[in-house]
């Protein structure tokens, strides 16, 4: 559980290193909203991006993957 939360907190920074073309302010906004309320209320779109979700078979990872898939993202898990 702590590992997942740590990953979610570090995700914007890791994505900034791995793919600098992604606007990290938008991505960190999505992560912040999910962590603060437990529900993602953001309607932000990230067109043309691929999401890599680790731990997508259970828990937070699964719900994150489902939400991203509903937004039309290509999901790798």
N, C-alpha and C positions, 0 to 999 in steps of 0.2 A: 504494500500500500504506500509506504513512504517512498519507495523507488518510483512508483508511478507518478506521485505528486511532484517529486523532484524532476522527473523527466518533463512533465507538463510545464513546470516553471522554467526549465532550461530550454525548452523547445524553440522559442523564438531565437535565442542566441545560437543554438546548433544549426538551425535553418539559415541563419544569417551567414554562418561560416560555410555551410555546404552549398548554398544557392543564393548568392548575393543579389540576384535579380528579383527575388521575392521581397515585397515591401513588408518589412518586419513589424512596422507599426500597426498594420492591419491584422497580421497574424497574432501579434501579442494582444491586441484588443479582443480578438475572438477567444484566446486562451484565458484572459483575465475575466471575461464575462462568464465563461463556463466554470471557472474555479470559484468565483465569488458567490454565485447563486445556485450552483449545482445543475442549472439548466442553461443551455445556450440560447440566448435571446437575439443573438446577432443575425442579421440577414446579409452579411457581407459575402461577396462572391470572389473567388480566386480563379478566374478563367485560365485555362491552359496549364494548370498546375497539377502535379501528381502528389498524392498524399501517401506517406508511408506511416502506417499505424502499427506500432508494436503492441503485442498483447491484445489484439483485436478479437480474440475468441471469447473473452469474458470481461465483465466489469466495465470500467471507464473506457478502456480501449475499444470494446465492442460498441458501446453507445457512440463513441466518437466516430468510428468507422461508419456506422449507420447514418449518422447526421451528415457526414461528408458525402456519402453515397447519394443521399437524398438531394444534395446540392449539385450533383452531377460530376463529382470528382472521380478520378480513376484511383482505386484503393489498392495498395500492396500491403499484405499482412502475412 
